[in-house]
Amino acid sequence: MGIIEKKFEMPVQSPGERIHNFGEVALGYDEETALLEAGRCLNCKNRPCVSGCPVNVDIPGFIQKIRSKDFEGAYEVISRSSSLPAVCGRVCPQETQCECKCTMGIKYEPVSIGRLERFVADLHNNSCAVKADTPVRNGHKIAVVGSGPSGLTCAGDLAKKGYSVTIYEALHKAGGVLVYGIPEFRLPKKIVEREIEGLRELGVDIQTNVIIGRTLLLEELFDMGFEAVYIGSGAGLPRFMNIPGEGLNGVYSANEFLTRSNLMKAYLDYPVTPIMKGGRVAVVGGGNVAMDAARTALRLGAERVYIIYRRSMEELPARREEVEHAKEEGVEFMELCDPVEITGYENREDPGDQRNGFVRGIKCRRMELGKEDESGRKKPVPIPDSEFVTDVTAVVIAIGTSPNPLIKSTTEGLIVNEKGGIVVNAAGKTSLNGVYAGGDVVTGAATVISAMGAGKTAAKAIDEWVGRQ
């Protein structure tokens, strides 16, 4: 067989079917397709793909195992570096990391590394009943704050080394952004639960409903016998546009909108927590979170959903796959538009009090692209006298998040930067001895795999630091 130039397509639910359910859109490779895709790998000696992976998975190694039909062996290779292979295979932006460095990609389409990782992880989770052996304890205790991808990775790596690890999670369910931020149709929660169960099998203790900075102070963890603390509490503080009308009923941050739907199941007929369903929804932003919110709104019964983005489609930061899926499902893109006001109806019970009124529309001004800004993208510039109003009944603001200031405000001596991110060195060490941090709480909102990379780096540093004490 000659060179297969294009990667094998991922089978998916049809758009007309999937907008009416929260089932996973991408259905996964079968064994035959996985073998054919693995056969495209050139098994390069210099392994450029590995350098593009934040957790340094031995990508050629696991693909060669697939080619020889040693699927469990392939899973073992991935698991040496990644604590969350089934998650990474679904949500990592491989196209800008490992796959963009694939040698095949120089002339043809790169090998579909993420789809192969998902295939291996799903096969293992669906067929392997053998539990991981709990490592022999080394007598040292480590606390991890937050059970998102960064905290889970750090905890898993330390548990494998014999540490007694306790994770403290503020919410009632472990998983962080994996359970409250990423919709079911992209990342089924049973997948996250299975990955977390694997950590429990390693002996990791997970305590939910514990808010570090309120339930317990950071310094109290050391009083409880923990020798080091890793902070992986994420970036859960939403940013707003600071325009008129943001206090109206029907205006959500993307965090609130997705948490109500994903974690609290507001899509049910009789939900514990309500959410506005149906109507016309505007989502402001152009990242993956904006795509998730828009596609969730469709599944909640919205008549029309608009993505409002102040730059052009070429600058849109969301993954291409997510953008294409959104288009297929009927999301409408309003590019080069910048919101200036959310208009609303007055509260009939209290006329004139617009704070408790309801969304009626979103007023935008048209933009054009000027010179490049500090991000390297062309800066959007307003076009005079170009304002217009689009009728909507709800607005979701997805323009980014910042680290929650609670831990900083209750911990003396912990240095943060001007954006509220905890300052760390290359090893993840903070300004406090024995305290490390990584992921979104350091960088601001970023990718799952970059957060995992930070957790892995810090776990190595913590192990070395404890060994020197």
C-alpha positions as CSV (number, residue, x, y, z in Angstrom):
1,M,0.0,0.0,0.0
2,G,1.3,3.4,-0.9
3,I,1.3,6.5,1.3
4,I,-2.1,7.4,2.6
5,E,-2.0,11.2,2.3
6,K,-5.1,12.1,4.4
7,K,-5.9,11.1,8.0
8,F,-8.9,8.8,8.4
9,E,-12.1,10.7,9.2
10,M,-13.6,10.5,12.7
11,P,-17.2,9.1,12.5
12,V,-19.7,11.5,14.1
13,Q,-23.3,11.8,14.9
14,S,-25.1,13.7,12.1
15,P,-25.8,17.4,12.9
16,G,-29.5,17.0,12.7
17,E,-29.5,14.3,15.2
18,R,-26.9,15.5,17.7
19,I,-28.4,19.0,18.3
20,H,-31.2,17.2,20.1
21,N,-29.1,15.3,22.5
22,F,-26.0,15.6,24.7
23,G,-24.5,12.4,23.5
24,E,-20.8,12.5,22.3
25,V,-20.5,13.9,18.8
26,A,-17.3,12.1,17.8
27,L,-17.9,8.3,17.9
28,G,-14.3,7.1,17.9
29,Y,-12.2,4.9,15.6
30,D,-12.9,1.2,15.3
31,E,-10.0,-1.3,15.3
32,E,-9.7,-1.4,11.5
33,T,-9.5,2.3,11.1
34,A,-7.1,2.7,14.1
35,L,-4.8,0.1,12.5
36,L,-4.9,1.9,9.1
37,E,-4.2,5.3,10.7
38,A,-1.4,3.9,12.9
39,G,0.1,2.6,9.7
40,R,0.6,6.1,8.4
41,C,3.2,6.8,11.2
42,L,6.8,6.9,9.9
43,N,8.3,6.1,13.3
44,C,10.8,8.9,12.9
45,K,14.1,8.5,14.7
46,N,14.1,12.1,15.9
47,R,10.5,11.9,17.1
48,P,9.4,15.5,16.6
49,C,5.9,14.8,17.7
50,V,7.0,14.1,21.3
51,S,8.6,17.5,21.6
52,G,5.2,19.0,20.9
53,C,3.5,17.1,23.7
54,P,3.4,19.0,27.0
55,V,3.6,15.8,29.0
56,N,6.1,14.1,26.6
57,V,4.1,11.0,25.7
58,D,6.1,8.5,23.7
59,I,3.9,8.9,20.7
60,P,5.8,6.7,18.2
61,G,6.1,4.1,20.9
62,F,2.4,3.7,21.5
63,I,1.5,3.9,17.8
64,Q,3.9,1.1,17.0
65,K,2.2,-1.0,19.7
66,I,-1.1,-0.3,17.9
67,R,0.4,-1.5,14.6
68,S,1.3,-4.8,16.3
69,K,-2.2,-5.0,17.8
70,D,-0.8,-4.8,21.3
71,F,-3.4,-2.3,22.4
72,E,-2.9,-2.8,26.2
73,G,0.8,-2.3,25.6
74,A,0.0,1.0,23.8
75,Y,-2.1,2.1,26.8
76,E,0.8,1.3,29.2
77,V,3.1,3.4,27.0
78,I,0.7,6.4,27.2
79,S,0.1,6.0,30.9
80,R,3.8,6.3,31.8
81,S,3.4,10.0,30.9
82,S,-0.3,10.8,31.0
83,S,-2.7,10.3,33.9
84,L,-5.7,11.2,31.7
85,P,-5.3,9.5,28.2
86,A,-9.1,9.2,27.5
87,V,-9.5,12.9,28.3
88,C,-6.5,14.1,26.3
89,G,-7.5,12.0,23.3
90,R,-10.8,14.1,23.2
91,V,-10.0,17.6,24.2
92,C,-6.3,18.3,23.6
93,P,-5.5,20.7,20.7
94,Q,-3.3,18.2,19.0
95,E,-3.3,20.2,15.7
96,T,-1.2,22.9,17.4
97,Q,1.0,20.6,19.5
98,C,2.1,17.0,18.6
99,E,0.4,16.8,15.2
100,C,1.8,20.1,14.0
101,K,5.3,18.7,14.4
102,C,4.5,15.3,12.7
103,T,6.8,14.6,9.8
104,M,3.9,13.3,7.7
105,G,2.4,16.8,8.0
106,I,5.3,18.3,5.9
107,K,3.8,17.0,2.7
108,Y,0.5,15.4,3.7
109,E,-1.9,15.4,6.6
110,P,-0.3,14.6,9.9
111,V,-1.0,11.3,11.7
112,S,-4.2,11.6,13.8
113,I,-2.4,11.2,17.2
114,G,-5.3,12.3,19.3
115,R,-7.8,9.9,17.8
116,L,-5.4,7.0,18.2
117,E,-4.8,8.0,21.9
118,R,-8.6,8.0,22.4
119,F,-9.0,4.6,20.7
120,V,-6.4,3.0,23.0
121,A,-7.7,4.6,26.2
122,D,-11.4,3.7,25.4
123,L,-10.4,0.1,24.5
124,H,-8.6,-0.2,27.9
125,N,-11.4,1.4,29.9
126,N,-14.1,-0.8,28.3
127,S,-12.2,-4.1,28.5
128,C,-9.7,-4.0,31.3
129,A,-11.1,-5.0,34.7
130,V,-7.7,-5.2,36.4
131,K,-7.2,-2.5,39.0
132,A,-3.9,-0.6,39.3
133,D,-1.7,-1.8,42.1
134,T,-1.4,0.7,45.0
135,P,2.3,1.7,45.2
136,V,4.1,1.1,48.5
137,R,3.9,4.2,50.6
138,N,7.1,6.2,51.2
139,G,5.8,7.8,54.4
140,H,5.4,11.4,53.0
141,K,2.1,13.3,52.7
142,I,1.3,15.9,50.0
143,A,-1.8,18.0,49.6
144,V,-3.2,19.1,46.2
145,V,-5.7,22.0,45.9
146,G,-8.1,21.5,43.0
147,S,-9.1,18.3,41.1
148,G,-8.8,19.7,37.6
149,P,-6.4,18.3,35.0
150,S,-3.4,20.0,36.7
151,G,-4.2,18.7,40.2
152,L,-5.1,15.3,39.0
153,T,-1.8,14.9,37.1
154,C,0.3,16.1,40.0
155,A,-1.5,13.8,42.4
156,G,-1.2,10.8,40.0
157,D,2.5,11.3,39.5
158,L,3.2,11.6,43.2
159,A,1.0,8.7,44.1
160,K,2.9,6.5,41.7
161,K,6.1,7.4,43.6
162,G,4.5,6.3,46.9
163,Y,3.3,9.5,48.3
164,S,0.1,9.7,50.3
165,V,-1.8,12.3,48.4
166,T,-5.0,14.1,49.4
167,I,-6.9,16.3,46.9
168,Y,-9.1,19.1,48.2
169,E,-11.9,20.0,45.8
170,A,-14.2,23.0,46.4
171,L,-17.2,21.6,44.5
172,H,-19.2,18.5,45.3
173,K,-17.8,16.5,42.4
174,A,-14.1,15.9,41.4
175,G,-12.8,16.8,38.0
176,G,-12.7,20.6,37.9
177,V,-13.1,22.1,34.4
178,L,-13.4,18.6,33.0
179,V,-16.8,18.2,34.7
180,Y,-18.2,21.7,34.9
181,G,-16.6,23.4,31.9
182,I,-16.5,20.9,29.0
183,P,-19.9,19.7,27.8
184,E,-21.0,16.1,27.7
185,F,-21.1,16.0,23.9
186,R,-17.3,16.7,23.8
187,L,-16.3,14.9,27.0
188,P,-18.7,12.3,28.5
189,K,-18.5,12.6,32.3
190,K,-18.3,8.8,32.7
191,I,-14.9,9.1,31.0
192,V,-13.7,11.6,33.6
193,E,-15.1,9.5,36.4
194,R,-13.2,6.5,35.1
195,E,-9.9,8.4,34.9
196,I,-10.5,9.7,38.5
197,E,-11.3,6.2,39.7
198,G,-7.9,5.1,38.4
199,L,-6.3,7.7,40.7
200,R,-8.3,6.4,43.6
201,E,-7.0,2.9,42.8
202,L,-3.5,4.4,43.2
203,G,-4.5,5.5,46.7
204,V,-5.3,9.1,46.1
205,D,-7.8,10.5,48.6
206,I,-10.2,13.0,47.2
207,Q,-12.1,15.3,49.6
208,T,-14.9,17.4,48.0
209,N,-16.7,20.4,49.4
210,V,-13.5,21.8,50.9
211,I,-12.7,25.4,50.0
212,I,-9.0,26.2,50.7
213,G,-9.0,29.7,52.0
214,R,-12.4,29.2,53.7
215,T,-12.9,25.7,55.0
216,L,-9.2,25.3,55.6
217,L,-6.4,27.9,55.2
218,L,-3.4,26.9,53.2
219,E,-1.1,27.2,56.2
220,E,-3.3,24.8,58.1
221,L,-2.5,22.0,55.6
222,F,1.1,22.0,56.9
223,D,-0.2,21.8,60.5
224,M,-2.1,18.6,59.4
225,G,1.2,17.0,58.5
226,F,1.4,17.7,54.8
227,E,5.0,18.4,53.7
228,A,4.2,20.2,50.5
229,V,1.1,21.7,48.8
230,Y,0.3,21.9,45.1
231,I,-2.2,24.6,44.1
232,G,-4.1,23.7,40.9
233,S,-7.3,25.6,41.6
234,G,-7.7,26.9,38.1
235,A,-9.1,30.1,36.8
236,G,-12.8,30.3,37.8
237,L,-13.3,34.0,38.0
238,P,-15.2,35.2,34.9
239,R,-14.3,38.4,33.0
240,F,-17.0,40.7,31.8
241,M,-17.1,43.5,29.2
242,N,-18.2,46.3,31.6
243,I,-20.9,47.5,29.2
244,P,-24.4,48.6,30.1
245,G,-26.9,45.9,30.6
246,E,-24.6,43.1,32.0
247,G,-26.8,43.0,35.2
248,L,-29.9,42.0,33.3
249,N,-31.6,38.6,33.8
250,G,-30.5,36.3,31.0
251,V,-26.9,37.4,31.0
252,Y,-24.5,34.7,32.0
253,S,-20.8,34.2,32.2
254,A,-19.8,31.1,30.3
255,N,-18.6,29.6,33.6
256,E,-22.1,29.9,35.1
257,F,-23.9,28.8,31.9
258,L,-21.7,25.7,31.4
259,T,-21.6,24.8,35.1
260,R,-25.4,24.9,35.4
261,S,-25.7,22.7,32.4
262,N,-22.8,20.3,32.8
263,L,-22.4,19.8,36.5
264,M,-25.9,20.7,37.7
265,K,-27.8,19.2,34.8
266,A,-30.0,22.2,34.1
267,Y,-31.0,20.6,30.8
268,L,-33.3,18.2,32.6
269,D,-37.1,18.8,32.6
270,Y,-37.1,19.5,36.3
271,P,-33.5,20.7,37.2
272,V,-32.2,21.5,40.6
273,T,-30.8,24.8,39.2
274,P,-32.6,26.7,36.4
275,I,-31.3,28.0,33.2
276,M,-32.9,30.0,30.3
277,K,-33.8,27.6,27.5
278,G,-35.0,28.3,24.0
279,G,-35.2,31.8,22.6
280,R,-32.3,33.5,20.8
281,V,-28.8,33.4,22.3
282,A,-25.7,35.5,21.7
283,V,-22.4,34.2,22.8
284,V,-19.6,36.7,23.0
285,G,-16.1,35.4,22.3
286,G,-14.3,33.2,19.9
287,G,-12.5,30.5,21.9
288,N,-13.3,26.9,22.7
289,V,-15.4,27.9,25.7
290,A,-17.5,30.1,23.4
291,M,-18.1,27.2,21.0
292,D,-19.1,25.0,24.0
293,A,-21.6,27.6,25.2
294,A,-23.1,28.1,21.8
295,R,-23.5,24.4,21.0
296,T,-24.9,23.8,24.5
297,A,-27.5,26.6,23.9
298,L,-28.6,24.8,20.7
299,R,-29.1,21.6,22.6
300,L,-31.1,23.5,25.3
301,G,-33.6,24.4,22.5
302,A,-32.4,27.8,21.3
303,E,-34.1,29.0,18.1
304,R,-31.0,30.8,16.9
305,V,-27.5,31.1,18.3
306,Y,-25.0,33.7,17.4
307,I,-21.2,33.8,18.0
308,I,-20.2,37.5,18.3
309,Y,-16.5,37.9,17.7
310,R,-14.6,41.2,17.2
311,R,-12.0,39.9,14.8
312,S,-12.4,37.8,11.6
313,M,-12.8,34.1,11.3
314,E,-9.1,33.8,10.4
315,E,-8.2,35.0,13.9
316,L,-10.7,32.9,15.7
317,P,-8.8,31.0,18.5
318,A,-11.1,28.0,18.8
319,R,-10.1,24.6,17.5
320,R,-11.0,24.2,13.8
321,E,-12.9,21.0,14.5
322,E,-15.1,22.8,17.1
323,V,-15.8,25.7,14.8
324,E,-16.8,23.3,12.0
325,H,-19.0,21.3,14.3
326,A,-20.7,24.5,15.4
327,K,-21.3,25.6,11.8
328,E,-22.7,22.2,10.9
329,E,-25.1,22.5,13.8
330,G,-26.4,25.9,12.8
331,V,-24.5,28.3,14.9
332,E,-24.3,31.7,13.1
333,F,-21.0,33.6,13.2
334,M,-21.1,37.4,13.5
335,E,-17.4,38.3,12.8
336,L,-15.9,41.8,13.2
337,C,-18.6,42.8,15.7
338,D,-18.0,44.3,19.1
339,P,-20.8,44.5,21.7
340,V,-21.3,48.0,23.3
341,E,-24.6,47.4,25.2
342,I,-27.1,44.7,26.2
343,T,-30.5,46.1,26.0
344,G,-33.4,44.9,28.1
345,Y,-37.0,45.2,29.2
346,E,-37.8,46.9,32.5
347,N,-38.8,44.8,35.5
348,R,-42.6,45.2,35.5
349,E,-42.7,44.8,39.3
350,D,-40.2,47.6,39.7
351,P,-40.4,49.9,36.6
352,G,-37.1,51.7,36.0
353,D,-35.0,49.1,37.8
354,Q,-33.1,47.6,34.7
355,R,-30.8,45.6,36.9
356,N,-33.7,43.1,37.3
357,G,-35.0,43.4,33.8
358,F,-34.7,40.9,31.0
359,V,-32.5,40.8,27.9
360,R,-34.1,42.2,24.8
361,G,-31.1,42.6,22.4
362,I,-27.4,43.1,22.0
363,K,-26.1,46.3,20.4
364,C,-22.8,45.9,18.5
365,R,-20.6,48.1,16.4
366,R,-18.8,46.8,13.3
367,M,-15.1,46.5,13.3
368,E,-12.2,46.4,10.8
369,L,-8.7,45.0,11.3
370,G,-5.9,47.4,11.8
371,K,-2.2,46.9,12.7
372,E,-1.0,43.9,14.7
373,D,-1.2,44.2,18.5
374,E,1.0,42.7,21.2
375,S,-0.6,39.3,20.6
376,G,0.6,39.3,17.0
377,R,-3.0,39.5,15.7
378,K,-4.5,42.5,13.8
379,K,-6.1,44.8,16.2
380,P,-9.9,45.4,15.7
381,V,-10.8,49.1,15.1
382,P,-14.3,50.4,15.4
383,I,-16.1,51.7,12.2
384,P,-17.8,55.0,12.9
385,D,-21.6,55.1,13.0
386,S,-21.9,51.3,12.4
387,E,-24.0,50.3,15.5
388,F,-26.8,47.9,15.1
389,V,-29.0,45.7,17.4
390,T,-29.6,42.0,17.2
391,D,-32.7,40.7,19.0
392,V,-31.7,38.1,21.6
393,T,-33.2,36.7,24.8
394,A,-30.0,35.6,26.5
395,V,-26.3,36.6,26.3
396,V,-23.4,34.4,27.3
397,I,-20.1,36.1,27.9
398,A,-17.1,33.9,27.0
399,I,-14.1,36.4,26.9
400,G,-11.9,34.6,29.4
401,T,-11.4,34.0,33.1
402,S,-8.9,34.9,35.8
403,P,-7.6,33.0,38.9
404,N,-9.9,33.2,41.9
405,P,-8.2,35.6,44.4
406,L,-9.4,33.6,47.5
407,I,-6.2,31.7,48.2
408,K,-4.0,34.8,47.7
409,S,-6.1,36.9,49.9
410,T,-5.9,34.4,52.8
411,T,-2.3,33.4,52.4
412,E,0.4,35.8,53.6
413,G,3.5,36.0,51.4
414,L,2.1,34.3,48.3
415,I,3.1,36.5,45.4
416,V,0.8,37.0,42.4
417,N,1.2,39.0,39.2
418,E,-0.9,41.9,37.9
419,K,-3.5,39.5,36.5
420,G,-3.9,37.6,39.7
421,G,-1.9,34.5,38.6
422,I,0.4,32.9,41.2
423,V,4.0,33.6,40.4
424,V,6.2,30.4,40.1
425,N,9.6,29.5,38.9
426,A,10.3,27.0,36.1
427,A,9.7,24.1,38.5
428,G,6.4,25.4,39.7
429,K,7.6,26.7,43.1
430,T,5.9,29.7,44.5
431,S,7.3,32.4,46.8
432,L,6.5,30.1,49.8
433,N,8.6,27.1,50.8
434,G,6.9,23.8,50.1
435,V,4.1,25.5,48.1
436,Y,3.9,24.8,44.3
437,A,1.4,25.8,41.7
438,G,0.5,25.3,38.1
439,G,-2.1,25.3,35.4
440,D,-4.7,28.1,35.0
441,V,-4.1,29.5,38.5
442,V,-0.7,30.5,37.2
443,T,-1.2,31.2,33.5
444,G,-4.9,32.1,33.3
445,A,-7.2,30.1,31.2
446,A,-5.2,27.7,28.9
447,T,-5.5,24.1,27.6
448,V,-6.1,20.9,29.5
449,I,-2.8,19.4,28.4
450,S,-0.7,22.5,29.3
451,A,-2.2,22.3,32.8
452,M,-1.3,18.6,33.0
453,G,2.2,19.5,31.9
454,A,2.5,22.0,34.8
455,G,1.2,19.4,37.2
456,K,3.8,16.9,36.0
457,T,6.6,19.4,36.3
458,A,5.6,20.3,39.8
459,A,5.3,16.7,40.9
460,K,8.9,16.1,39.9
461,A,10.0,19.2,41.8
462,I,8.1,18.3,44.9
463,D,9.6,14.8,44.9
464,E,13.1,16.3,44.7
465,W,12.3,19.0,47.3
466,V,10.9,16.4,49.9
467,G,14.0,14.2,49.2
468,R,16.3,17.1,50.3
469,Q,14.5,17.8,53.6
